[in-house]
């Protein structure tokens, strides 16, 4: 889970907690961790201060990186080093997922070209500005294979449950949703 200055709390910690419950319930080797850009603490968009487990470039490289949204996206979507980092993760096989306006970073990095994607309703017009992005409305998440995007805030939980389903099946995803007391609908998104 990527953390940065201005990250939206629920964008990050809804999916983080979903995946952490999966880590507790599965027999698979799953390690969920948080990472900031430089390994240092961050202040979230509503003021929560968080100390991450490490830096995003620390080894081992993640199999999955979730890029949440928040006010910090206004800077990150223009940060060429960060965009190159996202392209590098994609090029080396990391599954990239975004929550809310985190999709704008993936779009700015050129990673959504030719794909269906979604984001928070308030930035769908911004998302449509990127070349060859098929913007989906009314869907909580869109799975385009190597990139998965979700709508805003709580939709990141739906997307995270979908990711659990994708790796370990519907029964496990429903088990995690039950622990969360979350009314998950596996049909609320789309797999391309």
PyMOL commands that set and color helices and strands:
alter all, ss='L'
color gray80, all
select helices_A, chain A and resi 9-25+73-76+80-91+100-108+121-127+155-168+170-180
alter helices_A, ss='H'
color red, helices_A
select strands_A, chain A and resi 2-3+35-36+42-43+49-50+54-55+64-67+95-99+116-117+134-135+141-143+147-150+190-191
alter strands_A, ss='S'
color yellow, strands_A
deselect
rebuild
show_as cartoon
